[in-house]
Amino acid sequence: MKLRTVFFVILIIIVADQMLKIWVKTHMPISHTVYPFETPISKYDNGIKVIGEKFQIYFVENEGMAWGWQFGGDWGKTALTLFRMIAVIFGIFYIQSIVRKKYHRGFIVCVALVFAGALGNLIDSMIYGLIFEKSTVDNVARIFPRHGYAGFLHGRVVDMLYFPIVRTHYPGWFPVLHGQDFEFFSPVFNIADASISVGVIAILLFQRRFFKKHPQEQQHNTVTTSTDVNDTLQVS
């Protein structure tokens, strides 16, 4: 696989991810900012139903870690973003290396997916606080205001995709949670998250194919001897 092909894959994911995030940020009021939700996200009335109840769009922001966890306040947020920057820089050299060494095409694509997803969310953390107003339940943010809602490296990651595949209740006999709402799949995520997940899961599922060892070529050993070799064959 050529390096420019990998670059094209990464570019498509980054552009799609950022276009959707910018559209959501500038066209929708925020639904919620904290994971886990105090109220199921489906209870909010400012979502967009794309395919009925099965695929909806809600505007959610988080501090950049999975499930909205925070890491040490402002300093933790800065450290997390810097760590991601280092990981992305390392990823550039790693992709160049595996392309040059002609790794399996599928593995290269998976690494490109993970890299694109990490870079997509890193962009949010790095600059969204500078280029957007603060979003609220009553205010749709403007892009490129005089003052952003946060400083460099302190932007929030924008999530929006919501696929509640199953909605039901825990049965009455279920311990502790009996009668409460049960929902699968409940997380709200973005294209970058999906790209990372697909890349990682594919590597785990197809690792034997990606890292298949080629049979070693048989080595023919040459036996050396001090005996003279004659052209005449003697038959007794």
N, C-alpha and C positions, 0 to 999 in steps of 0.2 A: 504494500500500500504506500502511495506517495504522501509526502508530508502535506502537500497542498490539499489533498482530499480530506485529511484529518482536520486541517484548518477550516475547510468548508463546513464540515459537520459541526464543529464547535461554533462557528459563526452563526449558523442557522439556529441553533439552540439559544445562544445568547440573544440574538435579535428577537426571536419569538418570545422569550422570557421577559425581556425588558419592555417590549411593546405592550404586552398584556399588563405588566405591572404598572406602567405609566398610565395606560388607559384607565385601569381600576382606580389608581390614586387620584386621577384628575376628573373622574366622573362619578365616583361613589362615595358616600359618607362611610365612615368606618363602622364596622359591626361590633368588634371587640378587640381588645389589645392584649389580653392575658390568657395563657393556657395554664391549666385546663379551664374551660369555660365555666363561669358560675351558672350559666343557663345554657342548655344545648343550643348550638349555633342555629339549628333549624327553627328555634322559637323567635328569632329576630325577623322583622318584617321588611328589611331593606336589602334582601338578596334578590338575585335574578335567576329565574328558573329557565335553564337552557333546554333540558329534556325532562320536563315534569319534576317530580320529586327526586329523581335518580341522579341528576346532574345540575348543580346550582353553583352560582358564583356569589361569594361573600367577601367583603373586604376586611381582612384581619392583618394586624401588624404584630411582630414579635421582636425580641431582642437579638435574634439570630441563632439561638441554640434550639435543638430539637425540643418540641413541646413548649417552647417559650421560656425555658429555664434561664435564669440569670446567673452570671458568674462574677461575683465580687463587685457589683455596682459599676460605676463609670470606669474604674481602672480595669475591672474584669472584662468589660465590653471592649476596651481598647486592646487588651492583651489577646482576646479572642480574635479580633479583626486582624491584628498583626500576625498572629499564628496562621490565619487563613491566607494572608498575603504571602508568607514564607512557603506555605504548602503549594500555592498556585505557581510561584516561581520555580519551585522544585519540579512541579508537574510539567512545566514547559520543557525542561531538560530531559525529564524522564520520557516524555512522548517522543522527543527527537531521538533518544537512545533506542527505544523499542522499534521505531520505524527503521532506523539505520540497521539494526540487527535482524530485521525481517521477522519479527514475531508474528504469531497467528493474526490474520486480519480481524477476526472477531474480537480478540483480546485488545487490539489497538483501538477498535471502535468503542469498546466498553470503557477503556481508560479515558478516551476522548469525552464520553458522556459524563463520567464522574468529574473530569476537569471542567467541562462546560458548566455543570451544575454548581460546582464550588465557586467558579468565577462569577456566575450570575448572582448568587447571593452575596458574594463579596462586594460587588458593585453597590448593592443596596446599603450595606453597612458602611462603605466608604463615603459615598457622596449624597445619598438620599436626604440626609439631614441638612445638607447645604442647599439643595436645589428645590426642596418642597416646603410648603407650609405644613403646619401640624394639622392632621386630619382628626375630626371629631364626628360624633353622631349627628351633629347639626351643620357641619361645614365640610364642603368638598375642597380639598387643597388645590392651590394654584402652584404651577411649576415656575421656577426661577423668580421667587419673590425677592424683596430687598434683604430680608433676613429669613434663613431657614429655621426649621424647628430644632436642629441639633448641630453640633460641630462635626468636623472631619473625623471619620472612623466611628461615629456614634449614631449612624442612621439605623432605622428599623427595617427588617426584611418584610416585604409585602407578600402575603398569601391570599389565595382567592378560590382555588378549586375545591369543590366539596362534592363527594360521591357517597351519599348515605345508602349503601346497597341494601341493608336490612334494618328495619325499624320495628321493634316489638317491645315486650316487657318481660322481665324475669318472672318465671312461674312462681306461684305461691309457696312451693316447697323449697325454693332456692334459698340457701343460707344468707342471712344479712341483707342481701339486695332484693329480696322477693318483692315483686310489685313495681319496682323502679324501672325507668326507661332503659332499654338496651338498644344500642345503635352500632351497626357495622357497615360501612367504614366511616368513622367520625372525624378524623383529622382534616384540617383545611391546609392545603399545600399549594405550591406553585410549580411551574414547569421545571425550574432548576432542581427542586426536590425530587421530582419524578425522574429527571435525567440521572441524578445520582443513584436513586434506588434501582432503576433499570440496569445501570451499569454494574453495580455491585452484585445484584442478584444474578445477572447473567454470568458474571465471572465465577460465582460460587457454583452455579448449575453446570457450567460447561468447562470447568477448570481442567478436567482430564483431556478434553479435546484441545483446549488452548495450549496446554503444556505437555502434550503428548511427546514422549521421547522416541526419536527415530532409532531403529535398530542399527547397532554399530556394524560397520563394514568388517567383514571377516578378514583377519590378518593372516597372510600366508608366510609362514616362517621358512627361511632358507637355511638348510643344514649345510654347514661347511665341513669339509673333510680334507685330509692331507693326501688321500689316495689319488693316484693319477687316473684320469679318465681317458680311456682309449676308445677309438671308434670301432674297434674290432670286437664283436660279440662272440665269445667262445661258448660253444655248446658241448657239453660232455655227454 
